[in-house]
Amino acid sequence: GIPSHLVTTDNVNAAKRLCNRLLDNGHTDISLMAITDPEATTTLDRIEGFYEAFQDRGLPFDRNLSFTRFDSVLPYTPGDSQCLKVLDNMMTHICAHPEVTAFFATEYKIVTYLYEALDRLGKKVPDDYSVVCFDSPPVSRYSVQTEHVLQREDKLGIMAAQLMLEVMEKPTSIQK
């Protein structure tokens, strides 16, 4: 790759730690929910960390439990035809995999679909499932039920500004 400066969350490690929380609580049939885009390295890193958590424990992961059928990348919006299609696909997926006890979402907007699907199926978190995700859910009925990775964009911004000042002083150093 091209040498460049980068300030970001360690998505592989964060995903691994988040998945380990589920595994530590006895969940092994976990549905990975991700909007897959080969150019979205953030999501790919999170998927990698998820799989690494299973590999590190010598546990198999059934890729059939993964849900990636997102025709819309917008948060769930009631009445939107694309959103309703995703929601229908998700409910079909959930019903097809009754062995699933937990969901790992690579981003919060996926959780907006998941909770709607679970509500429509008469399922509840945390009674029926555990849910973890990246990004902070806004204060809502889902907030207290979803364990998540809180990314401190404010601190990342400060670190990026500090790095930029250092690069201006020493333009030849590359830091990650």
C-alpha positions as CSV (number, residue, x, y, z in Angstrom):
1,G,0.0,0.0,0.0
2,I,0.8,3.6,-0.1
3,P,2.6,4.9,3.1
4,S,0.2,7.3,4.8
5,H,-0.8,8.5,8.2
6,L,-3.8,7.0,9.9
7,V,-5.8,7.6,13.1
8,T,-8.6,5.1,13.5
9,T,-10.1,2.5,15.8
10,D,-8.3,-0.8,15.8
11,N,-11.4,-2.5,14.3
12,V,-9.9,-6.0,14.2
13,N,-9.0,-6.0,17.9
14,A,-12.3,-4.2,18.9
15,A,-14.4,-6.8,17.0
16,K,-12.4,-9.6,18.5
17,R,-13.0,-8.3,22.0
18,L,-16.7,-7.7,21.3
19,C,-17.2,-11.2,19.9
20,N,-15.3,-12.6,22.9
21,R,-17.9,-11.0,25.2
22,L,-20.5,-13.1,23.5
23,L,-18.4,-16.2,23.6
24,D,-17.6,-15.7,27.3
25,N,-21.3,-15.6,28.0
26,G,-21.8,-19.0,26.3
27,H,-22.9,-17.9,22.9
28,T,-21.5,-19.9,20.0
29,D,-24.3,-19.7,17.5
30,I,-23.8,-16.0,16.7
31,S,-25.3,-14.4,13.6
32,L,-22.7,-12.0,12.1
33,M,-24.7,-9.1,10.5
34,A,-22.7,-6.9,8.1
35,I,-23.3,-4.7,5.1
36,T,-20.5,-6.1,2.9
37,D,-18.6,-3.8,0.6
38,P,-15.2,-4.9,-0.7
39,E,-14.0,-1.4,-0.4
40,A,-15.2,-0.8,3.2
41,T,-12.0,-1.8,5.0
42,T,-13.6,-0.8,8.4
43,T,-16.3,-3.5,8.0
44,L,-13.8,-6.0,6.6
45,D,-11.6,-5.5,9.6
46,R,-14.5,-6.0,12.0
47,I,-15.5,-9.2,10.2
48,E,-11.8,-10.4,10.4
49,G,-11.8,-9.7,14.2
50,F,-15.1,-11.6,14.6
51,Y,-13.7,-14.7,12.9
52,E,-10.4,-14.4,14.8
53,A,-12.3,-14.7,18.1
54,F,-13.7,-18.0,17.0
55,Q,-10.3,-19.2,15.6
56,D,-8.4,-18.3,18.8
57,R,-10.7,-20.6,20.7
58,G,-10.6,-23.3,18.2
59,L,-14.4,-23.0,17.6
60,P,-16.0,-23.5,14.3
61,F,-18.2,-20.7,12.8
62,D,-21.1,-21.6,10.6
63,R,-21.0,-18.9,7.8
64,N,-24.6,-19.8,7.1
65,L,-25.5,-17.8,10.2
66,S,-24.2,-14.6,8.6
67,F,-26.7,-12.1,7.3
68,T,-25.4,-9.7,4.6
69,R,-28.5,-9.2,2.4
70,F,-28.8,-5.4,2.7
71,D,-30.3,-3.7,-0.3
72,S,-30.4,-0.5,1.6
73,V,-27.6,1.0,3.7
74,L,-29.9,3.5,5.4
75,P,-31.1,3.0,8.9
76,Y,-34.5,1.3,9.1
77,T,-37.3,3.7,8.0
78,P,-40.9,2.5,8.4
79,G,-42.7,2.3,5.1
80,D,-39.6,2.5,2.9
81,S,-39.8,-0.3,0.3
82,Q,-36.1,-1.1,0.3
83,C,-36.1,-1.1,4.1
84,L,-39.1,-3.4,4.1
85,K,-37.3,-5.8,1.7
86,V,-34.3,-6.0,4.0
87,L,-36.5,-6.4,7.0
88,D,-38.4,-9.3,5.3
89,N,-35.1,-11.0,4.4
90,M,-33.8,-10.5,7.9
91,M,-36.9,-12.0,9.5
92,T,-36.7,-15.0,7.1
93,H,-33.0,-15.4,8.2
94,I,-33.8,-15.3,11.9
95,C,-36.6,-17.9,11.5
96,A,-34.4,-20.1,9.4
97,H,-31.8,-20.2,12.2
98,P,-33.5,-20.9,15.6
99,E,-30.1,-22.1,17.0
100,V,-28.9,-18.4,17.0
101,T,-28.7,-16.9,20.5
102,A,-26.8,-13.7,19.7
103,F,-26.2,-11.1,17.0
104,F,-23.0,-9.3,16.2
105,A,-23.7,-6.2,14.0
106,T,-20.8,-4.4,12.4
107,E,-22.6,-1.1,12.7
108,Y,-25.4,0.4,14.6
109,K,-27.8,1.0,11.7
110,I,-28.0,-2.8,11.2
111,V,-29.4,-2.9,14.8
112,T,-32.3,-0.6,13.8
113,Y,-33.4,-3.4,11.4
114,L,-32.7,-6.2,13.8
115,Y,-34.8,-4.8,16.6
116,E,-37.7,-4.1,14.3
117,A,-37.4,-7.7,13.0
118,L,-37.3,-9.1,16.5
119,D,-40.3,-7.0,17.5
120,R,-42.3,-8.3,14.6
121,L,-41.3,-11.9,15.5
122,G,-42.3,-11.4,19.1
123,K,-38.7,-11.8,20.3
124,K,-37.0,-9.6,23.0
125,V,-33.5,-8.6,23.9
126,P,-32.1,-9.6,26.3
127,D,-34.7,-12.3,27.1
128,D,-34.4,-14.2,23.8
129,Y,-31.1,-12.9,22.3
130,S,-28.0,-10.9,23.0
131,V,-27.0,-8.1,20.7
132,V,-23.6,-6.4,20.3
133,C,-22.6,-3.7,17.7
134,F,-20.2,-1.0,16.7
135,D,-21.1,2.6,17.2
136,S,-23.1,4.1,20.0
137,P,-26.9,3.7,19.8
138,P,-28.7,7.0,20.4
139,V,-30.8,7.1,23.5
140,S,-33.7,4.9,22.6
141,R,-35.5,1.7,23.6
142,Y,-32.5,-0.2,22.2
143,S,-29.8,1.7,24.1
144,V,-29.7,-0.3,27.3
145,Q,-30.1,-3.6,25.6
146,T,-27.2,-3.3,23.1
147,E,-23.6,-3.7,24.2
148,H,-21.5,-1.7,21.8
149,V,-18.1,-0.4,20.9
150,L,-18.1,3.3,21.6
151,Q,-15.7,5.1,19.2
152,R,-14.5,8.3,20.6
153,E,-14.5,10.5,17.5
154,D,-13.6,13.5,19.6
155,K,-10.4,11.8,20.8
156,L,-9.6,10.5,17.4
157,G,-10.0,14.0,16.0
158,I,-7.5,15.4,18.6
159,M,-5.0,12.6,17.8
160,A,-5.4,13.3,14.1
161,A,-4.7,17.0,14.6
162,Q,-1.7,16.3,16.8
163,L,-0.4,13.9,14.1
164,M,-0.9,16.5,11.4
165,L,1.2,19.0,13.5
166,E,3.9,16.5,13.9
167,V,4.0,15.7,10.2
168,M,4.2,19.4,9.4
169,E,7.3,19.5,11.6
170,K,8.8,16.2,10.3
171,P,7.2,15.5,6.9
172,T,9.2,12.2,6.4
173,S,7.8,10.3,9.4
174,I,4.9,7.9,8.8
175,Q,2.8,6.9,11.8
176,K,-0.2,4.7,12.1
